[in-house]
Amino acid sequence: MRIVFVTARYAPYIGGVEAHVSRVTRMLVDAGHSATVLTADPTGELPPHEDDNGVEIVRVRARPKGGDYFFAPGVARVIQERRWDVAHIQSYHTFVAPIAMLAARRTGLPYVVTPHGGGHSSRLRHAARSTQLRAIGPLLRAADRIVATATFEIELYGQMLGIPRERFVLIPNGSDLRVGSTASRRREGVRISSLGRLERYKGHHLAIAALPHVLEQVPDARLWIAGQGPYEEHLRRLVRKEGVGEHVEIGAVPVSRRAEYVERLEETSLAVLLSEFETHPLAVIEAVALGCPALVGDTSGLRELADAGYARAVPLDTPPAAIATAMLEQIAAPPGPPLSLPTWDDCRDALIRLYAEASGAA
């Protein structure tokens, strides 16, 4: 099959959706299918065409250059000029998704949508998400399927948009990492990793605020803020304000250095994601797969991870000292029984079945 993945952001940008699309497209190509990533370039500095080990990447110009709305009319031109069997549209947060859905409808191209719901550092933009969804509701209702990566999305989007439950398919993110899959490098001492793009809603500031209380109990503890994004300077100011600069590292490991990122996870005593909104966060799943304890916010899809036994959840209004206590308790807790985590093979096989049904090839 010939599948075009439409996403507003892709490599060299780093994030959960980017990692999801990268992994899925590579696996589809390995399985004998054709995968093209159609994405936006707001800089005008990235190659318009690229081959990434068999995955075709097509970038079209987006406006505005410094914004994150990504109005990219070239997406429609690419969809209409070429022949595909199915389009898989990733995320709804920019103008890229409705442009792609409209183009697919005009050409009779079957399409499926993964919302990848998330928060936003702007309170106004976050509050506008429901308005965004309702505005593109007719296009979402016309999709062959809506792919949910977490169970709560089915009820949330179903009720909001009037989409029957049977129109959804649950396909969680996967992981190919397992305890012992690589040589363990976990070191002595407390190493906490706060995972995710550097946006306010991701909650890195809560981990930083808790760190002084951790240091009262474990003076040599360290915190890695593992991400990149617009909130970085604010986080650095907070680190200076708390006086913990010697104990904090801020920065992401590029996708091209995957092995290094895995090694950093293996060195981690505790993975943290105190985010306001997540669906099925790949970063936490990978950390848990490597045997790393996890502490998450008691919100959205993170709550599902806690309910499944993958993590411990804390309310986001928990005081910093209490968050620090939860961190240290989770690190000290004895390991539980082996967890049954979804794999990327599961994800790939489910998507292939979905594409076959949508395109009429089943």
N, C-alpha and C positions, 0 to 999 in steps of 0.2 A: 504494500500500500504506500501511497504518497501522502504524507501528513505534513501540514504546515502548522507550526506552533507560533502563535502571535502573542508577544509579550512586550510590555513597554520598556523594560530594562533587561539587559543581558550582559554577559561578560564583555568588557573587564569589570563591570559593576559587580558587587558582591551582595548577596542577600539570599533569603530562603527560596524565593521564587526562581531566582537565577540558578541556584544549585539544583532545584527540582527539575527544571527544564533541561539543564545540562545533562543530568544523570539519565533522565528518561529518553532523551533523543539519542544518546550514545548507545543505550541498550536496544532501542528499536533498530538502529543501523546495524548493530551486531546480529540482530535477529533477521536481517535481510530486507528490512523496509527502508524507505527513503524518508529522511526527516530534514525539514528546513525550519530554521528559526528566523522569523520575520520580526524585527525589533526596531526601536527608534533610537536615533542618535541626536541628542540635543546640542552636541558640541560641533558637529561637522568635521571632526578630526579623526574619526574612526573609519576603517576600511568599509566601503559599501558592500563588498562581497568578500567572504572568507570561507575557507574549508577547514573545519576543525575535526580532523581524523574521521572524515566521512560525513560529518554533520555540516550542512550548508548553512551559513549565516548571512542573511540579507538585512542591511541596515538602511533605513530611510531617514531623511532629515525631519527633525521635530522642532517645534517652537513652543514656548519661548526657550531661548538658549539656557538661561539660568534657572528656569522653573521646573516643576515636576508635574505639570499638567499634560505634557507630551501630546500636543496636537500634531498628528503626523498623517496628512492626507495621502502620502505615498503608499501607505499600507493598503488602501483600497486598490490602487493601480496594480500592485504586485499580485494581489489575490485574483484580480480580474484578468490579468494577462497570462497567467499560467494555469495549468491543469493540476488539480489535487483531488484526492479521494475524500479527504476530510480535513477540517480545520479545528485545531484545539486552541481556544483562546484562554489565556492565562491572566487572571486579575481583571477587575472592573474599574480600578481607581482613576484611570486617566481617560482621555478621549480615544486612545488606541483601541480599546475593546469595542465601543459602539461603532467606530469606523469599520473595524474588521467584520463585525456581525452584519452590518448593513451591506457590505460588499459581498459577503457570503450569501446572503438572502437574494441579492440581485442576480447572482450567477447560479443559483440553485445548488450551492455547495453545502453539504451537511456540515454542521459545526456543533461542537460541545464546548462547554465553558467550565473552568475551574475558578471560582471566585477568589480564592486565596484571601479571604477577608482579613483585614488587619486594622490597626489603629493608625493614628497620625499625631505628630507632635503638636500641630495646631488644633486647639480645641474646636475652633470653628469648622475646620476641614473634617475633623472626626465627627462632629455633630451632623455634618452635611452628608455623611456616607449613606444614611437611609434615604435621603432625597435623591442621591445619585442612583441608588438601586431602583427606586420607583420610577425614575425618569427613563431608565433603560429596560424597565420591566417587560414591555412587549418584545424586545429583542431576546431577553433571557427566556421568556415563555416560548419563543419560537425555536430555541435550541433543541437539538435531538436529546441531549441529556445535560444535566448539571452535575458536575463531579464534586462531591463533598470530600474533604480530607479528614473531617471530624464529624461525629454524629450530630452535635448541636446545630450544625449549619443546616441540616435538612429541615428541622422544625423552624429555625429562624427565617431562612429565605423562603421556605414554603408558605408560612403564614404571611410574611410581608408582601410576597409577590403573587400569591394565589397559585402556586405551582404544586400539583399533586405529588405525594411522596414517591409514587412509582416513576416519576420523571427524574429522580435523583439516583445516583449510584455512589456508594461509599468506597473510595479508593485512597487509603492513607498513604502518606510518605513511607518509604522503606529505609532500611539500612543494610549495608553489607558488612558492617563492622561487628565483631564479636569479641568477647573477652578471650584473650589468647590468640587472636587472629594475627597480631603482630607482637613483637617482643615488648613486654611491659616495661615502661620507663617510670612508673609512678615513684616519686621521690619521697623521702622523709619530710615531714613538715606539712603545714596546711597551705594548699594552693587552690584558691577559689577562682573560677572562671565565670564571668558574667557575659553571656552569649547574646549576640544580636546586633543589628544595625544600630548606629549611634543616633538614635532618636529619643526624644524625651519619654514617649510612651513605653519604650522598652524597659524602663526602670533601672538603668545602670546607676542612676543617682542614689537609688535606695541601697544598692550594694555598697557604694562608697560611704554613705552615711552610717552604715552598720559596721564598717571596717574598724574604726577606732575602738569599738566595743569588743570586736574579735581580738584585737591586739592586746587588750587588757588581759585576756586569757592565754593567747598564743602570740607572744611578742614578735616572732619571726614569720608570721603569716603573710601571704602575698595575694594580691588580687589582680587578675588579668581581665581588662575590659576588651573583649574580643570582637571588635567590629570597626566599621568606619562609617562616617556620615556627618550631617550638619551639626550635631549636638556635641561634637568633640571638644570645642573650646570651652563650652560651659562646663563639661565634665572635668576638664583640666583645672578650671578655676575652683571647682568644688574640691578637688583633690588638694589643692594648695590651701584652701580655707580649712579643711579638716586636718592639715598637717601630716598627711600620710603619703607624700610623694615618693619616699623611698620604698614603699610597699606596693605601689600601683604601676602597672604597665597598661598603656592604651594603644591599640592598633590591631588590625586584622592581618591574618596570613592570607596572601593571594591564593586564588583558586589553583593557579599553576603549581603551587607548593603544597599539594594535598597531603603528602606524606608528613610534612612538617606539622600541619594542622592536627593530624591524627596523633602525632607524638605529643603535642601540647595537651590534647584531651587526655591522653594516657597519664600525663603528669598531674592531672587535676584531681584534687581531693573532693571537690564539690562543684557541680555545674549549677548555675543560677540563671533564671529568666523571670524577673519580677515585672512582667509586661502587663499592660492594661488589656491587650487583646491579641490573641493568637489563635490559629486554627489547629494545626498539627505540626509544631515547630521541629524542623529537621535537625537543628543543632542540638536540641535536648535529646531527641531520639538517638542520635549518634553517640552522645555522651553516655547515655544509659546503656546502650548496646555494648560499650566498652567497659561496663561495670562501674561506672562513676555514679555516685549518689547525686540526686538532683533536688533543688528547692525552687518552686515556681510560685507565681502569683495565683491566688484562688479566683481565677477568671476564665471565661470562655473555654477554649480547647485545652488550656493548661489544667483546668479542673478535671477534665477527662483523663489526662495523664495521671493525675494524683489518684483518681477513683480506680484506675486500672493497676495501681501499685507501682507505677514507674517513678513517682516523685512524691515529695511532701509539698503541700500547698499552704501558703500563708496569705491572709488578707493584705491588700496593698496599703491599708492604713495602719498596719502594725508598726509600733515605734521602733526606731533603729536598734535599740538595745535588745528588744525581743526578736527582731530579725536575726541579729548576731547570735543569740541563743539558739534559735532554730537552725542556723547554719552549722554551729558546732555540734548540736545534737544529731543532725542528719549525717555529718561526717563520722561521728562516733557510733552510730547505730550499726548493729551487726547486719551483714548482708542477708537479704531474704532469699527465697527460692528462685531458681532461674526463671527469667521472664520470657514469655513468648512474644517477640516483637515482629511486626510486619517487615518483610524483606523487599528489596527492589525487584527481585524476581516476581513476587506477588503483584507488585504495582504494575510492572511491565505486562504481565500476562492479562491482568484485568483490563488494561488500556487497549491491548490488541483486540480483545473480545469486543470492547466498546466501539472501537473504530470500525471493526468488521460489521457490526450491527448497524451503525450509523450510515456507513457507505453502501450497505446492501450486499456486502461481500460475504456475510455470514451464511 
